[in-house]
Amino acid sequence: MSIPEPVITGQRRVVFTSFIGLYSTWRECPASVLYPAIFILPLKRRWIFEPTKYQQEFGRSVVGQLFQFGYFQQDESGWTEFTQMLKWKDSQNLVFWMLDADRCSYPLAHNYSFVAPVWHLFNERLTKLYDPVTHFFFETLKKATSETMGNKHSDSAAEQFIIEFNRKKHENGAAISIPESVITSQRRVVFVSFIGLYSTWSECPASVLYPAIFILPLKRRWIFEPTKYQQEFQTSIVGQLFELGFFQKDESSWIQFTQMLKWKDSQHLIFWMLDADRYTAPLSTTHSYSFVAPVWHLFNERLTKLYDPVTHAPYQPLQLDENWWKLTYNQTTPAHRSRFGASVASIVVELEFVTLKYQTIKEIVHQSNPHSFHLVQSCYDLTIAEFETDRGGFYKDETLNASAAAVANSNVNQGEWMISADYDTEST
């Protein structure tokens, strides 16, 4: 489906008001349009999240009747993908379930007593969404209703951050020019370097930053409870890099950066790689998985709950089987060729000790979902021709252009932390 560039790059959200139209065309819709889009649908949420329990109720609905009468095809595979997509959009709070009147508990205003409860619920939800055009929250359907409801908006730090960030981007523009093919790509950008992210995130277009995933050598509590864990952070590798003047940590930039991290955490798109203690599920006792560090199990648990715009399904789990890496990786099958040149030995060490070497991390993530990610160290990496194609093979840092090399190689030892072994210390 060819979408005009002004629509792709525009500030306006796309709002789908037809179930038939959405169901028939959503797969052809670019991720850059689908990601911020709003759906207004003649469904109840429980029909999608509890289909077995409410199968009969759904069958009697208008949508259910359309399927039964053959108005359009409801093949099992297509319907499964569609419902997975709806669950993803629901997790963004961007689906308005228009038959969910019973979910509205807000007291009705006298002047609007004739209005169906679902529209009050609609208003309640709408005014909590960010409007990229005005850089504020959406207005209510009517001004008077806004006054009746108190016009209360959420003022969470995460929401306030993205409002301010988008306003500045709108005024100043992004300093880094990203190819259109990357901007409109279905793939998420994955940042694997703290240094690269910290140095370039503010120059990254919002359309790249919004769906991006971060893999960082941090503990979540260092960002959310900085005073309590200040000493612990200072003794960490990242804290030491700041202390030694490895790069500048001015107070204003650090505050903005941590606000951005809190926003991304609210999206569930940060993997805190030093948070192994947050994984409480029983570890696999099979021989091939027993060597894997707990944080990779936590990573897998989180990754497989995220929606993949490329496949229209949850992401596939990481390959944690040592035998797979030894017998299948980089062998004759083109699908499993090395893309980043990591050796089997380095991958096994990474999975066991979490050394967080850039190329190895990228290889592990790439092999799980080979067509779903742009894996980068900094935003400058996205400016190179490598990301405009989908060719296989070994990606080398030497292909970075001059600007990218300046960021990626400044004080960094060819794709890994200068003192990456320090990640596996007792202090972390």
C-alpha positions in Angstrom: 0.0 0.0 0.0 1.5 3.3 -1.1 0.8 6.1 1.5 1.6 9.7 0.6 4.7 11.1 2.3 2.8 13.9 4.1 0.6 11.3 5.8 3.7 9.2 6.8 5.6 12.2 8.2 2.6 14.2 9.4 1.8 15.0 13.0 -1.8 13.8 12.8 -2.8 10.4 14.2 -4.7 8.1 11.8 -8.1 7.1 13.3 -9.8 3.9 12.0 -13.5 3.9 12.4 -14.5 0.8 10.4 -13.9 -2.7 11.7 -14.2 -4.1 8.1 -11.8 -1.5 6.7 -9.2 -2.1 9.4 -9.5 -5.9 9.3 -9.1 -5.9 5.5 -6.1 -3.5 5.2 -4.1 -3.4 8.5 -1.4 -5.8 7.3 -0.6 -3.4 4.4 -0.4 -0.4 6.6 3.1 1.0 7.3 4.2 0.6 11.0 4.8 4.4 11.2 1.1 4.8 10.5 -0.2 1.9 12.5 1.9 2.5 15.7 0.3 5.8 16.8 -3.1 5.1 15.2 -6.4 5.0 17.1 -9.1 2.4 16.6 -12.8 3.0 17.2 -14.4 -0.4 17.0 -17.8 -2.0 17.4 -16.4 -4.6 19.9 -16.2 -5.5 23.5 -12.7 -5.9 24.9 -13.6 -9.2 26.5 -14.4 -10.8 23.1 -10.7 -10.4 22.2 -9.1 -11.1 25.5 -11.4 -14.0 26.6 -12.6 -15.4 23.3 -13.5 -18.9 24.6 -15.6 -17.6 27.5 -17.5 -15.1 25.3 -17.6 -16.9 22.0 -21.4 -17.2 21.9 -21.8 -13.5 22.8 -19.4 -12.5 20.0 -21.2 -14.8 17.6 -24.5 -12.9 18.2 -22.8 -9.5 17.6 -22.9 -7.6 14.3 -19.2 -8.4 13.6 -19.8 -12.0 14.5 -22.8 -12.2 12.2 -20.8 -10.7 9.4 -18.3 -13.5 9.7 -21.0 -16.1 9.9 -22.8 -14.9 6.8 -19.5 -14.9 4.8 -19.4 -11.1 4.4 -15.6 -11.4 4.6 -13.2 -14.2 5.4 -12.2 -15.1 9.0 -9.4 -17.6 8.4 -7.9 -18.8 11.7 -4.3 -17.6 11.0 -5.5 -14.1 9.9 -7.9 -13.7 12.8 -5.1 -14.8 15.3 -2.8 -12.2 13.9 -5.5 -9.5 13.9 -6.4 -10.2 17.6 -2.7 -10.1 18.6 -2.5 -6.7 16.9 -5.6 -5.5 18.8 -4.0 -6.6 22.1 -0.9 -4.7 21.3 -2.9 -1.6 20.5 -4.9 -2.0 23.6 -1.7 -2.1 25.6 -1.0 1.3 24.1 -4.5 2.5 25.3 -5.3 3.3 21.7 -8.4 1.1 21.1 -11.9 2.5 21.9 -14.2 -0.5 22.5 -17.5 1.1 21.7 -19.7 -1.7 23.1 -18.0 -1.4 26.5 -20.6 0.9 28.1 -20.6 -1.2 31.3 -16.9 -0.2 31.8 -17.9 3.5 32.3 -18.2 4.2 36.0 -17.8 8.0 35.7 -20.8 10.0 37.2 -22.9 11.4 34.5 -23.4 15.2 34.3 -26.9 16.5 34.3 -26.5 18.5 31.1 -25.4 15.4 29.3 -27.8 12.9 30.8 -28.9 11.9 27.3 -25.4 10.9 26.2 -24.7 7.2 26.2 -22.2 6.1 28.9 -19.7 4.9 26.3 -19.1 8.4 25.1 -18.2 9.6 28.6 -15.8 6.7 28.7 -14.5 7.8 25.3 -14.0 11.4 26.6 -12.3 10.1 29.7 -9.8 8.1 27.6 -9.3 10.6 24.8 -8.2 13.5 27.1 -5.4 11.3 28.5 -3.8 10.9 25.0 -1.1 13.1 23.7 -1.8 15.2 20.6 1.4 15.5 18.4 -0.2 18.5 16.5 -0.9 20.8 19.5 1.7 19.1 21.8 -0.9 18.9 24.5 -3.5 16.4 25.4 -6.5 15.9 23.1 -9.5 18.2 23.8 -12.7 16.7 25.0 -15.5 16.2 22.5 -17.2 19.4 23.8 -15.7 22.2 25.9 -18.6 22.2 28.3 -18.1 18.5 29.0 -14.5 19.3 29.7 -15.6 21.8 32.3 -18.1 19.4 33.8 -15.4 16.7 34.2 -12.9 19.1 35.7 -10.7 18.8 32.6 -8.2 16.7 34.6 -5.3 15.4 32.7 -2.6 13.0 33.8 0.6 14.8 34.7 2.9 11.8 35.0 6.6 12.4 34.4 6.6 10.0 31.4 3.8 11.9 29.6 5.2 15.3 30.4 8.5 14.2 29.0 7.2 13.2 25.6 5.2 16.4 25.3 8.2 18.5 25.9 10.4 16.4 23.7 8.0 16.5 20.7 7.5 20.2 21.1 11.3 20.8 20.9 11.5 18.5 17.9 8.7 20.3 16.2 10.5 23.7 16.8 14.1 22.7 16.1 13.9 19.5 14.0 16.2 16.5 14.4 19.9 17.1 13.9 20.5 13.6 12.5 19.1 12.9 9.0 17.7 9.4 8.9 16.9 7.7 5.5 13.2 7.6 4.8 13.4 3.8 4.4 14.4 3.5 8.1 11.7 6.0 9.2 9.0 4.1 7.4 10.4 0.6 8.1 8.4 -2.0 10.0 11.5 -2.8 12.1 12.1 -1.4 15.6 15.4 0.2 16.3 17.3 -1.4 19.2 20.0 0.5 21.0 22.7 -1.7 22.6 25.1 1.0 23.8 24.6 3.3 26.8 27.3 5.6 25.5 25.8 5.8 22.0 22.3 6.3 23.3 23.2 9.0 25.8 25.2 10.9 23.2 22.7 10.9 20.4 19.1 10.2 21.7 18.1 13.9 21.8 19.0 14.2 18.0 17.0 11.1 17.1 13.6 11.7 15.3 10.6 11.0 17.6 9.3 8.5 15.0 12.4 6.4 15.6 12.6 6.9 19.3 9.0 6.1 20.1 8.9 2.4 19.2 12.7 1.8 19.9 14.0 -0.8 22.4 16.9 -0.1 24.7 19.3 -2.8 26.1 21.2 -1.0 28.8 23.9 -1.9 31.5 21.8 -0.4 34.3 19.5 -1.4 37.2 16.1 0.1 37.0 16.3 1.3 40.6 19.2 3.6 39.8 17.0 5.6 37.6 13.8 5.5 39.7 15.4 5.8 43.1 18.6 7.7 42.4 19.1 9.1 45.9 18.7 5.8 47.7 21.0 4.0 45.3 23.4 6.8 44.5 26.5 5.0 45.9 25.6 1.7 44.1 25.3 3.6 40.8 28.6 5.4 41.3 30.4 2.1 41.8 28.9 0.7 38.6 30.6 0.7 35.2 28.4 3.6 33.9 28.9 5.6 37.1 32.7 5.1 36.9 32.6 6.3 33.3 31.0 9.5 34.4 33.4 9.9 37.4 36.4 9.4 35.2 35.2 12.1 32.8 34.7 9.5 30.0 31.9 11.8 28.8 30.0 14.8 30.1 27.2 14.4 32.6 25.8 17.9 33.1 22.8 18.0 35.4 20.3 19.2 32.8 21.2 16.6 30.2 21.1 13.8 32.8 17.7 14.8 34.1 16.3 14.9 30.5 17.9 11.5 29.8 16.5 9.9 32.9 13.0 11.3 32.1 13.3 9.7 28.7 14.3 6.4 30.3 11.2 6.6 32.6 9.0 7.2 29.6 10.5 4.2 27.7 10.1 2.1 30.8 6.4 3.0 30.9 6.2 1.5 27.4 8.0 -1.7 28.7 10.7 -1.1 26.1 13.8 -1.1 28.3 15.8 -4.2 29.1 17.7 -3.5 32.4 20.5 -5.9 31.9 21.8 -5.7 35.5 18.4 -6.6 37.0 18.9 -10.3 37.2 17.4 -10.4 40.7 14.1 -9.3 39.2 13.7 -12.7 37.5 11.9 -15.0 39.9 10.6 -17.8 37.6 12.3 -21.2 38.0 15.3 -21.6 35.8 15.3 -24.4 33.2 17.0 -27.5 34.4 17.8 -28.9 31.0 21.5 -29.3 30.3 21.6 -26.9 27.3 19.9 -24.0 29.2 21.3 -24.4 32.7 24.4 -22.2 32.0 22.4 -19.2 30.9 22.4 -16.2 33.3 19.0 -15.3 34.8 18.8 -11.9 33.1 18.5 -13.6 29.7 15.5 -15.6 30.9 14.0 -12.3 32.1 14.9 -10.8 28.7 13.1 -13.7 26.9 10.1 -13.4 29.1 9.8 -9.7 28.2 10.7 -10.0 24.6 8.0 -12.6 23.7 5.3 -10.2 25.2 6.2 -7.5 22.7 4.4 -7.1 19.4 6.5 -7.4 16.2 5.1 -5.1 13.4 7.0 -7.1 10.8 5.4 -10.5 11.5 2.2 -9.1 13.2 2.8 -11.5 16.1 4.8 -11.5 19.3 8.6 -11.6 18.9 10.3 -15.0 18.8 12.3 -16.0 21.9 16.1 -15.8 22.0 18.2 -18.8 21.1 19.4 -19.9 24.6 20.3 -23.5 23.6 24.1 -23.9 23.5 23.8 -26.7 21.0 21.9 -24.5 18.6 24.8 -22.0 18.6 27.4 -24.8 18.2 25.5 -26.8 15.5 23.2 -24.4 13.6 24.6 -20.9 13.9 26.7 -19.6 11.0 26.5 -23.0 9.2 25.3 -23.6 5.7 21.8 -22.2 6.2 21.7 -18.6 4.9 19.0 -17.7 7.5 21.4 -18.3 10.4 24.5 -16.7 8.9 26.4 -14.4 11.3 25.5 -10.8 10.7 27.8 -9.2 13.2 30.8 -11.6 13.2 30.4 -12.9 16.8 32.0 -16.2 17.5 30.2 -19.1 19.2 32.6 -18.9 22.1 31.9 -15.2 22.7 28.1 -15.9 22.5 28.3 -18.7 25.0 30.3 -16.4 27.4 27.8 -13.6 26.9 24.9 -15.8 27.7 26.6 -17.2 30.8 28.4 -14.1 32.2 26.5 -11.1 30.6 29.6 -9.2 29.5 27.4 -7.0 27.2 29.8 -6.8 24.3 28.1 -4.9 21.5 28.6 -7.2 18.6 27.7 -10.3 20.6 24.5 -8.7 22.0 23.5 -7.7 18.5 24.1 -11.2 17.1 22.1 -12.9 19.9 19.1 -10.6 19.4 19.4 -10.7 15.6 19.4 -14.5 15.3 16.1 -14.7 17.3 14.2 -12.4 14.9 16.4 -11.9 11.9 14.1 -9.5 10.0 12.6 -7.5 12.8 15.2 -5.2 14.2 17.7 -2.4 13.3 20.4 -3.0 15.9 22.5 0.0 16.6 25.0 1.6 19.0 24.0 5.2 18.3 21.4 7.1 16.3 24.2 7.9 13.8 24.3 4.2 12.8 20.9 4.7 11.2 22.4 7.1 8.6 24.5 4.4 6.8 23.4 2.5 3.8 23.4 -0.8 5.7 20.0 -0.1 7.1 18.4 0.6 3.7 18.8 -3.0 2.6 18.0 -6.4 4.1 21.1 -8.2 3.0 22.7 -10.8 5.1 26.3 -11.1 6.1 28.7 -9.7 8.6 28.1 -6.1 9.5 31.3 -4.3 10.5 31.7 -1.1 12.4 34.2 0.1 9.8 31.2 0.8 7.4 30.1 3.6 9.6 30.3 7.0 8.1 32.5 9.7 9.6 29.8 11.1 11.9 28.8 7.6 13.1 32.4 6.6 13.7 33.1 9.7 15.7 30.4 8.7 18.2 30.6 4.9 18.0 34.4 4.7 18.3 35.0 7.6 20.7 36.6 5.9 23.7 35.0 2.6 22.7 37.1 -0.4 21.8 35.7 -1.7 18.5 32.1 -2.4 19.4 32.4 -3.2 23.2 32.8 -1.3 26.4 36.4 -0.2 27.1 36.2 -2.1 30.3 33.4 -4.5 29.5 34.7 -7.2 31.8 33.7 -5.0 34.7 30.0 -5.7 33.9 30.4 -9.1 35.6 31.5 -7.8 39.0 30.1 -8.2 42.5 29.2 -4.5 42.6 26.6 -4.9 39.9 
